Amino acid sequence: MLAVAAGCSAAGGSSSAPASPSPSYEAPPVTTPSTAAPATDTRQAALAALPPALRNRIPQFPPAPAPTKVTLPAGNAAGWFSRVPTDQKIAFITIDDGWVKHPQALRLLQAANVPTTLFLEVNAIKDNPAYFKALESAGATIEDHTISHPNLKGKSYAFQKSEICGGADRLAAYYGRRPVLFRPPGGTHDATTLRVVKDCGMKAAFYWKETTDHGVVFYQEGKTVKPGDIILMHFRPRFPDDFLAVLNAIHKAGLTPARLEDYIP
Ligand SMILES: [Zn+2]
């Protein structure tokens, strides 16, 4: 399946990472995220700090509408979605793994001023969790993507629990908020996965409708982003191109990015 292959091949991020990965992330000299500075000031500062080739490709979106909650399944399994059922003119940006910590990601998120959901793999981010803390201050919400990115399908309850609960526990320790959403590595899962996700205190798990790589958005259905679509990208060496491709695909479809967590009861 092409879609699965495109999904989380970015463990390859470890091999395609920049030649000189810096162990400690240097925050760009923009507004201090912890202050109560208006988002517009942060946005303007980030736009000014970006090279024009990036700045000029960032679209402006109308505000997202008031969210409506999905209905989660009754019983002992978490919900499973590749699209949020809605007629609202919205789409969801999700960014996975965390191996490649691109120096422009913070500025790009600040300049776009849109919500994102980061499904982080603990092993990919543990060398520099602060990098993602900064992204949190720019509208990102950090969610669970296991500790070591295994294929979960067919694995025992205990194995899956160790990876899924363990990931949520570690991210809670790093960031002070326990994840409520989960993405299985590669999207691969079974009924046990959804039971474990719920038992680990999370509400829903997610696949996707579009993937992104090398600055190109790949569609599974049709040729445009549809309302409620969940779009997958990764922290890869071409993060700016991928992020800008996603933003412009959403904009071209007449949609605006919304916060996935706001749609889950
Ligand atoms: Zn992944």
Residues whose N, C-alpha, C, O or C-beta is under 5 A from the ligand:
A	BS01	ZN	C8 D96 D97 P185 G186
